[in-house]
Amino acid sequence: QVQLVESGGGLVQPGGSLRLSCAASGIIFSIYDMGWYRQAPGKQRDLVAHITRRNFTNYADSVKGRFTISRDNAKNTVSLQMNSLKPEDTAVYYCTAGHLASGQHYWGQGTQVTLSS
């Protein structure tokens, strides 16, 4: 059974920081590409950051320079360090795991990030 369990969300003031983590189980973590998506109320779910199994990364333009994605294959975790947070970063953040060759793709249950002054 595949599980992606996110943690680290919460309420933060603009300009603050949060670190999201996603613990994966039931997959061979090291061969999966990992990512973070987010969905704000009334909006579509969009890619925030992505890291391949070879540690290549890419980011949405809106978070470049503020967010950093990283992975720890020894701990089966992927993290998203979010700095200089803005009100528009408020969303539910979802962890994903994808294996292109097999077409397998999994989602976590999401963690809420809310910006409020």
N, C-alpha and C positions, 0 to 999 in steps of 0.2 A: 504494500500500500504506500503510495507516494504521498508525502506530506511536505508542504512548505508553510512554515509558521513564522509570521512576521512579529516583530516587537519593536518597541522604542518610540511609537507615536505618542502624541500628547498635545497639550496646549503650550504655545510658546509665543513670546512677543516678537513683533517685527524686529529684524536685525539679529535675532537669536539663532541658536544652532540646535539641531537634533541629529541623532544618529539612529538610523533604522537598521535592523538586522533581520535576516531571514535564515532560519535553520531548515535544512533540507534532509529528508530521510526517504528511503525506498528507491533511490536512484543512485547511479554511479556518478556522483556529483562532478567529478573532474572532467567528464566528457560532455557536460551540458553547458550551453551558453545560458547566462543568467541575466535577468533584467529587473528593472523597477518601472512600473507604470503608475499613473495616478488618474483619478476621476473625481472631478469637482461636481457639485450638485448641478444637474441639468446639462452637463457637458459629456462629451465622449471620453472614453479612456485613452489616454495618450502615453506614449513612451517617454520616460524621463531619462533613463540611463541604461546602458547595456554593456555587458562584459563577456567576451567570448571565452571559450575554454583555454585559449592561448593568451588571455589577458589583454586583448585589444578592447578598447573602450570607445563608446560614443555617447553623446549627450544631446538632449533637446537644447535648442538655442537658448531657450528661456532660463536654463539652469547652468549653462557653461560658465566656468569660473567660480561657481558657488557650491556645486554639488560634486562629490567624488564617490564613484562606485569602486568597490574592491571585493576580492573574494579570498577565502581561506580554504583551500582544498583539504587540508588536514582536519578542519573542523566542520566541513560541509556547510559553510556559511557564506552569505553574500551580504555586504553592508552598503549603506548609502549615507555618507556624511553630508549633511545639509547645513550650510552656513549662510549668513546674511539673508535669512528667510524673509519673505515678503508676504503680504496678505494673499496674493494670488497663488501662493504655494499651498493654500488650504485645499485639502483633498483627502480622499482615501488612497493610500499607497499600497500597491499590490506587487508582490514578488512573483517572478515567473522563471520557469526553467524550460529550456527548449533544446531538442536534439534534432538537428536538421535532417540527418540521414534517415532516421526512423520516423520522423514526423511527429514525435511525441512532444507534447507541450502541456505544462501544468501551471496552475495558478494557486497562490495562497489566498487566504480569506480576507486579507486587507487589514491595514492599520490606519487609524484616523490621525491626520495632522491638521491642527487648527491654529491659525495665526490670529491673535487677538491682543489688542492693547488694553 
